[in-house]
């Protein structure tokens, strides 16, 4: 049975005469029996899961069911084992053997295409993700890549994931460093934040970046001290040409790595993935894969804001609608940069030195207020759901202003159910969270930052700001439905680790980054199931174990609600099931 407390219901027959009451009861019973025989045949086949912690996620508190039955990819029963066995005698019995079954995890923000593309790049991540400790380690890996893959002189070499804050030198590599090992290949190394990168001399030359180049709006070409000579570091919009070229070079390998990328997501319990910034060409590629029946899990794409008007004019592009497991949900706008990279836009300055800045260093917005206002008007007019990358509180102010401006121009209610999503919202102020609630905007937080860069944020921003990083507890208290994400490739795809960071908020050094913003394990699971479905307008389809919803499940070896908080990260995904079919199963478990 489902373990919960229910109130005694009022019966509509209480004051009816006896004969009339009896006749009415017989009539209603006959209808109910008829419905039961057509909808839930006693001999219906399918799979019956039992003997484990089955958490339905249907309430604000944990509800356990004894059994769940799926048939033809949908959940057809949730309740007691005895009743399930009685109604579905032909269903295949799946003994969970004490393991935990949850709704499949929903990825609320990552970059599926970029994850796929990293499989053709050099991994430069620091521990615990990779092995890099210093700049020499980076150079060794780059040289090894050229030699082992027989890369000819003149061909581009790409790397990803380096983190200046975790290098012994505590600085970015420069073009001169890379030139020492790869003087004859153009090179571009993507920073872990995804908001900057370093090119070598040939790489800069290929993109025509020189001492005469001017900083683009919303970006910086960093120079060697007291000169106009580029170091190789390009930030925000200055990096766009490099990223565009990299994607063009690597997109040809998308098909090669597509299945591997799906398997990677599925192995982490994810049944719905996201591609958080998708070009029109990539949308076509994904839909082609979907139509060919190659999707093992669902994929939700966010179209790029630079193509918003073209996308809205394209009658073949239907938003918010799945087709063979793929849908384009809305539009992604990049409004500022990275807090650890010191390019996020704040109302108060950073407390430490900022590369390329010498006065009032508060980061910078990626777009002007006018440009953001225009995008909001275009999006809201066509009921296009907007997802805005926004880290610093000054950028949040810009987003709120754009929302208010668009509503005024279009004469729309400020609190219309658009579900405008503030991606990251990492340093939103308390009063800004209240505005989110007032305007029906929702934050998608990024608590992995507490572990990976919590110590850095304390140094760069001070404890008051750093401790209010991704304020999930405050948002929940206001009645918001916050989600949580990995932003892969920025941090690894690992929903279990995301639960752990939301619950513990412990940094690399062991410091608690904002104890008041810790949440319960159940709330952390809501952020990647029920709230995640809500963010994507999928609440009637996914997110809970409820009759009629898709049979998307993840099976864990332990229950996150029953282990010590610090042990949550050690929980393993045993099996991932998408619409009743196993898409991942841990070997030899």
Secondary structure, 3 states (H helix, E strand, C coil): CCECCCCCCCCCCCCCCHHHHHHHHHHHHHHHHHHHHHHCCCECCCEEEEEEEEECCCCCCCCEEEEEEEECCEEEEEECHHHHHHHECCCEEEECCCCEEEECEECCCCEHHHHHHHHHCEECCECCCCCECCHHHHHHHHHHHHHHCCCCCCCCEEEEEECHHHCCCCCCCCHHHHHHHCCCCCEEEEECCCCEEEECHHHHHHCCCCCCCCCCCCEEEEECCCCCCEEEEEEEHHHHHHHHHHHHHHHCCHHHHHHHHHHHHHHCCEEEEEEEEECHHHHHHHHHHHHCCCCCCEEEEEEEHHHHHHHHHCCCCCECCCECCEEEEEEEEECCCCCCCCCCCCCCCCCCCCCCCCCCCCCCCCCCHHHHHHHHHHHHHCCCEEEEEECCHHHHHHHHHHHHHHHHHHCCCCCCCCCEEEEECCCCCHHHHHHHHHHCEEEEECCHHHHHCHHHHHHHHCHHHHCCCCCHHHHHHCCCCCEECCCCCCCCCCHHHHHHHHHHCECCCCCECCHHHCCCHHHHHHCCCHHHHHHCCCCCCCCCCCCCCECCEEEECCCCCCCCHHHHHHCCEEEEEECCEEEEECCCC
